[in-house]
Every structure is written in structure tokens, then in C-alpha cells.
Amino acid sequence: MRGMLREQERHQWVNAKLTTATTGLWAEAEALRLLQGRGWILLEKRWSCRYGEIDLLLCKANAPVPRLLAVEVKGRRRCGPDGWGLAAFDARKRQRLALTLNYWIALNPRHACSQLEVVLALVPLPPNHRHRPVRWLKVPDLVEPNR
């Protein structure tokens, strides 16, 4: 029953006309669904502080080394001149994300020893979402923020 409800909710998202406000929510829900299907456990969703916001923060506790995954989600209707919106994740936003991650880790010291990965999820939005897969790009300059 629970799986059926999730599928119905997904169809409601897909069939609804996406506004600017719901676009980000839909893209985050789609990225989260895919990551949870791969065994990741959600720790935080849209966590914010004075430094910025983390769209999704997940962990994989059953790995040999505990892993922490920070995901910046970008939803796009179509491919633009810069691909799927990589220009929207500029150096300033990467710096803010690094500060936000450092602050979150300071507040949650039990995760300080976790292996940290940061990825940018480029999520195609309806009606293109069935024809293009989600692109996952590692953000190398944030993999080990200053702790």
C-alpha cells in the first residue's frame, strides 16, 4: 500500500503544472527517490543556516567507512547553452555550500569522521524527465571542506 501511495504521489507531481516554487521541490523529490533506492538514508532536507542551504544531506552507515553525501539539486526543463545549468552553481555558491557543510558538521560531530562527497544533481523536469536521466556530477573542490 505504501509503495502504491508513493507512486500515486509521483504521478501527481508529474501531471501537475510545475510552478517556480514547486520545480525545486519536484527535482529534490526525484533525486531523493533515486538515492534512497541506492541505499542512502536521508539526514536533512533543505537544511539552512546563516551561511546557506543544503538541499539534501544523506548518509550510508552500512559502508565500510561511514559516508556522508551532500547534494545540490538543480532542476531544468531543457538543456541550455551551458548544458543543464552548471553556471547556476558558480564559485560563490560552492563557497557558501562549503561554509554551510562545515557548520553542519560542527553541529553534528558524530559525522565528522565520515567520508564526505558533494554532488550536483542535474534533474530534467517534465515533460523532458522521461527522455533524459539525472546527471550526477562530483564537486571536487568541496569533497573535503575545511574542518
Residue frames as qw, qx, qy, qz and C-alpha x, y, z in Angstrom:
[[0.000, 0.886, 0.464, 0.000, 0.00, 0.00, 0.00],
 [0.315, -0.792, 0.082, 0.517, 2.79, 2.42, 0.93],
 [0.397, -0.158, 0.589, 0.686, 4.61, 1.87, -2.37],
 [0.211, 0.604, 0.683, 0.353, 1.37, 2.43, -4.26],
 [0.122, -0.928, -0.273, 0.223, 0.84, 5.76, -2.48],
 [0.371, -0.576, 0.327, 0.651, 4.35, 6.89, -3.34],
 [0.338, 0.167, 0.697, 0.610, 3.75, 6.05, -7.00],
 [0.066, 0.807, 0.570, 0.141, 0.47, 7.99, -6.96],
 [0.257, -0.861, -0.044, 0.437, 2.22, 10.98, -5.36],
 [0.407, -0.289, 0.512, 0.699, 4.89, 10.87, -8.04],
 [0.243, 0.464, 0.699, 0.487, 2.28, 10.88, -10.79],
 [0.076, -0.909, -0.389, 0.128, 0.55, 13.85, -9.16],
 [0.331, -0.683, 0.220, 0.613, 3.85, 15.75, -9.22],
 [0.358, -0.033, 0.665, 0.655, 4.48, 14.82, -12.84],
 [0.140, 0.599, 0.707, 0.348, 0.98, 15.65, -14.02],
 [0.144, -0.875, -0.303, 0.349, 0.70, 18.95, -12.15],
 [0.433, 0.796, -0.008, 0.424, 1.84, 22.11, -13.86],
 [0.693, -0.296, -0.250, 0.608, 5.10, 22.95, -12.16],
 [0.014, -0.989, -0.043, -0.139, 5.48, 26.48, -10.88],
 [0.343, 0.678, -0.486, 0.432, 8.82, 28.02, -9.99],
 [0.460, -0.541, 0.511, -0.483, 8.24, 27.19, -6.32],
 [0.917, -0.084, 0.322, -0.219, 7.35, 23.55, -6.95],
 [0.720, 0.594, -0.357, 0.033, 10.08, 22.97, -9.54],
 [0.097, 0.593, -0.710, 0.367, 12.79, 22.73, -6.89],
 [0.646, -0.223, 0.567, -0.460, 10.65, 20.52, -4.67],
 [0.929, 0.296, 0.037, -0.220, 9.91, 18.13, -7.54],
 [0.580, 0.616, -0.506, 0.170, 13.59, 17.93, -8.55],
 [0.168, -0.508, 0.717, -0.447, 14.66, 17.30, -4.93],
 [0.808, -0.055, 0.414, -0.417, 12.00, 14.61, -4.51],
 [0.879, 0.437, -0.166, -0.089, 13.15, 12.87, -7.69],
 [0.352, 0.616, -0.633, 0.309, 16.84, 12.99, -6.66],
 [0.426, -0.390, 0.645, -0.500, 15.97, 11.75, -3.17],
 [0.918, 0.109, 0.171, -0.340, 13.90, 8.87, -4.57],
 [0.777, 0.504, -0.370, 0.080, 16.83, 7.73, -6.71],
 [0.136, 0.575, -0.673, 0.445, 19.35, 8.00, -3.87],
 [0.632, -0.265, 0.530, -0.500, 17.15, 6.15, -1.37],
 [0.942, 0.259, -0.040, -0.210, 16.79, 3.41, -3.98],
 [0.638, 0.513, -0.496, 0.291, 20.59, 3.09, -3.83],
 [0.738, -0.301, -0.512, 0.320, 20.61, 2.68, -0.06],
 [0.203, 0.287, -0.261, 0.899, 21.23, 6.26, 1.09],
 [0.306, -0.635, -0.668, 0.239, 19.45, 7.42, 4.26],
 [0.057, 0.764, 0.155, 0.623, 18.12, 10.98, 4.47],
 [0.447, -0.277, -0.482, 0.701, 19.56, 13.06, 7.32],
 [0.026, 0.573, 0.207, -0.793, 18.47, 16.56, 6.29],
 [0.347, 0.551, 0.608, 0.454, 16.31, 18.06, 3.58],
 [0.085, 0.798, 0.182, 0.568, 16.58, 21.79, 2.79],
 [0.622, -0.577, -0.280, 0.450, 18.66, 22.38, 5.92],
 [0.304, 0.759, 0.033, 0.575, 19.59, 26.03, 6.23],
 [0.544, -0.573, -0.243, 0.562, 21.63, 28.30, 8.45],
 [0.015, 0.904, 0.001, -0.427, 23.05, 31.79, 8.16],
 [0.278, -0.469, 0.628, 0.556, 25.67, 30.56, 5.66],
 [0.383, 0.227, -0.615, -0.650, 23.33, 28.91, 3.17],
 [0.839, 0.012, 0.248, -0.485, 21.27, 25.81, 2.48],
 [0.111, -0.245, 0.942, 0.203, 21.96, 22.15, 1.83],
 [0.637, 0.041, -0.357, -0.682, 19.31, 20.67, -0.46],
 [0.949, -0.168, -0.202, -0.175, 19.83, 17.04, 0.58],
 [0.032, -0.619, 0.741, -0.259, 22.19, 15.50, 3.12],
 [0.947, -0.061, -0.177, -0.260, 22.32, 11.72, 3.27],
 [0.269, -0.605, 0.744, -0.088, 24.42, 9.01, 4.88],
 [0.861, 0.149, -0.458, -0.164, 25.34, 5.43, 4.15],
 [0.502, -0.651, 0.484, -0.300, 26.08, 3.90, 7.53],
 [0.948, -0.070, 0.308, -0.038, 26.46, 0.30, 6.35],
 [0.640, 0.690, -0.293, 0.169, 29.51, 1.13, 4.21],
 [0.807, -0.065, -0.336, 0.481, 32.97, 0.02, 5.46],
 [0.260, -0.096, -0.216, 0.936, 33.72, 3.71, 6.12],
 [0.146, 0.721, 0.578, -0.353, 30.68, 5.85, 7.06],
 [0.293, 0.224, 0.425, 0.827, 29.80, 8.10, 4.13],
 [0.108, 0.682, 0.382, -0.615, 28.09, 11.46, 4.04],
 [0.342, 0.336, 0.588, 0.652, 26.61, 12.81, 0.79],
 [0.106, 0.608, 0.227, -0.754, 25.65, 16.46, 0.27],
 [0.380, 0.405, 0.694, 0.458, 23.54, 17.07, -2.82],
 [0.145, 0.453, 0.004, -0.880, 22.89, 20.37, -4.56],
 [0.437, 0.440, 0.776, 0.114, 19.85, 19.84, -6.79],
 [0.149, 0.399, -0.217, -0.878, 19.20, 21.83, -9.97],
 [0.528, 0.454, 0.715, -0.062, 16.03, 21.19, -11.96],
 [0.060, 0.410, -0.382, -0.826, 15.93, 22.20, -15.61],
 [0.716, 0.463, 0.330, -0.405, 13.20, 21.95, -18.24],
 [0.813, 0.570, 0.033, 0.114, 15.59, 21.94, -21.18],
 [0.755, -0.158, 0.108, 0.627, 19.24, 21.91, -22.00],
 [0.094, 0.975, 0.040, -0.196, 20.60, 25.46, -22.23],
 [0.510, 0.781, -0.327, 0.151, 23.81, 26.87, -23.68],
 [0.085, -0.634, 0.702, -0.313, 25.78, 25.79, -20.60],
 [0.283, 0.003, -0.958, 0.046, 24.35, 22.27, -20.56],
 [0.438, -0.564, -0.688, -0.128, 21.92, 21.64, -17.71],
 [0.317, -0.892, -0.108, -0.304, 22.57, 24.78, -15.72],
 [0.782, -0.132, -0.273, 0.544, 26.10, 24.34, -14.45],
 [0.219, 0.456, -0.076, 0.859, 26.54, 28.11, -14.50],
 [0.524, -0.674, -0.175, -0.491, 23.89, 28.33, -11.76],
 [0.849, -0.493, -0.070, 0.178, 26.33, 26.58, -9.39],
 [0.411, 0.788, -0.239, 0.392, 29.10, 29.16, -9.53],
 [0.515, 0.221, -0.573, 0.598, 32.14, 29.65, -7.27],
 [0.250, -0.360, 0.312, -0.843, 30.18, 31.84, -4.84],
 [0.835, -0.224, -0.088, -0.495, 27.50, 29.18, -4.35],
 [0.838, 0.087, -0.499, 0.205, 30.14, 26.47, -3.93],
 [0.237, 0.323, -0.525, 0.751, 31.84, 28.57, -1.26],
 [0.527, -0.319, 0.189, -0.765, 28.54, 29.09, 0.58],
 [0.921, -0.097, -0.296, -0.233, 27.84, 25.36, 0.42],
 [0.640, 0.213, -0.574, 0.465, 31.31, 24.63, 1.88],
 [0.087, -0.330, 0.442, -0.830, 30.65, 27.03, 4.78],
 [0.744, -0.221, -0.014, -0.630, 27.22, 25.50, 5.35],
 [0.890, 0.028, -0.455, 0.016, 28.66, 21.97, 5.38],
 [0.390, 0.282, -0.586, 0.652, 31.38, 22.99, 7.83],
 [0.361, -0.304, 0.311, -0.825, 28.76, 24.48, 10.12],
 [0.872, -0.135, -0.196, -0.427, 26.51, 21.39, 9.90],
 [0.785, 0.122, -0.548, 0.262, 29.45, 19.10, 10.69],
 [0.116, 0.328, -0.526, 0.776, 30.39, 21.30, 13.67],
 [0.593, -0.231, 0.198, -0.745, 26.82, 20.89, 14.97],
 [0.969, -0.005, 0.004, -0.246, 26.85, 17.13, 14.27],
 [0.077, -0.724, 0.685, 0.028, 30.32, 15.95, 15.37],
 [0.753, -0.081, 0.649, -0.072, 29.42, 12.25, 15.14],
 [0.771, 0.585, 0.246, 0.060, 29.61, 12.68, 11.34],
 [0.028, -0.908, 0.356, 0.219, 33.00, 14.45, 11.41],
 [0.399, -0.408, 0.783, 0.248, 34.87, 11.22, 10.58],
 [0.725, 0.459, 0.505, -0.095, 32.56, 10.31, 7.71],
 [0.395, -0.011, 0.540, 0.743, 33.89, 10.32, 4.18],
 [0.275, 0.678, 0.282, -0.621, 32.24, 13.37, 2.59],
 [0.342, 0.221, 0.652, 0.640, 31.12, 13.55, -1.02],
 [0.249, 0.583, 0.206, -0.745, 29.44, 16.53, -2.64],
 [0.325, 0.236, 0.764, 0.506, 27.47, 16.11, -5.86],
 [0.320, 0.308, -0.048, -0.894, 25.45, 18.31, -8.13],
 [0.385, 0.330, 0.861, 0.026, 22.26, 16.59, -9.31],
 [0.218, 0.236, -0.312, -0.894, 21.00, 17.95, -12.62],
 [0.351, 0.318, 0.854, -0.215, 17.39, 16.80, -12.79],
 [0.087, -0.142, -0.559, -0.812, 15.41, 17.12, -16.03],
 [0.342, 0.238, 0.518, -0.747, 11.88, 18.39, -15.36],
 [0.463, 0.497, 0.734, 0.013, 8.62, 17.38, -17.04],
 [0.934, 0.191, 0.092, -0.287, 8.00, 16.88, -19.88],
 [0.500, 0.652, -0.569, 0.024, 11.69, 16.02, -20.56],
 [0.450, -0.549, 0.644, -0.285, 12.27, 13.90, -17.47],
 [0.915, 0.064, 0.375, -0.137, 11.40, 10.61, -19.17],
 [0.780, 0.608, -0.049, 0.140, 13.85, 11.13, -22.01],
 [0.341, 0.670, -0.470, 0.463, 16.90, 12.31, -20.07],
 [0.742, -0.341, -0.508, 0.273, 18.47, 10.73, -17.00],
 [0.386, -0.921, 0.049, 0.037, 19.51, 12.63, -13.90],
 [0.633, 0.529, -0.350, 0.443, 23.15, 13.69, -14.20],
 [0.697, -0.698, -0.043, 0.159, 25.29, 13.31, -11.07],
 [0.526, 0.665, -0.255, 0.466, 28.44, 15.45, -11.06],
 [0.699, -0.439, -0.297, 0.480, 31.01, 15.30, -8.27],
 [0.028, 0.967, -0.061, 0.245, 32.09, 18.67, -6.96],
 [0.818, 0.092, -0.347, 0.450, 35.82, 18.05, -6.37],
 [0.216, 0.457, -0.316, 0.803, 36.69, 21.34, -4.68],
 [0.538, -0.474, 0.182, -0.673, 34.15, 20.63, -1.93],
 [0.815, -0.053, -0.575, -0.044, 34.90, 16.97, -1.29],
 [0.639, -0.316, -0.475, 0.516, 36.92, 17.80, 1.81],
 [0.056, -0.890, -0.088, -0.445, 35.83, 21.19, 3.15],
 [0.201, 0.455, -0.562, 0.660, 37.96, 22.85, 5.82],
 [0.693, -0.507, -0.498, -0.122, 37.01, 21.07, 9.01]]
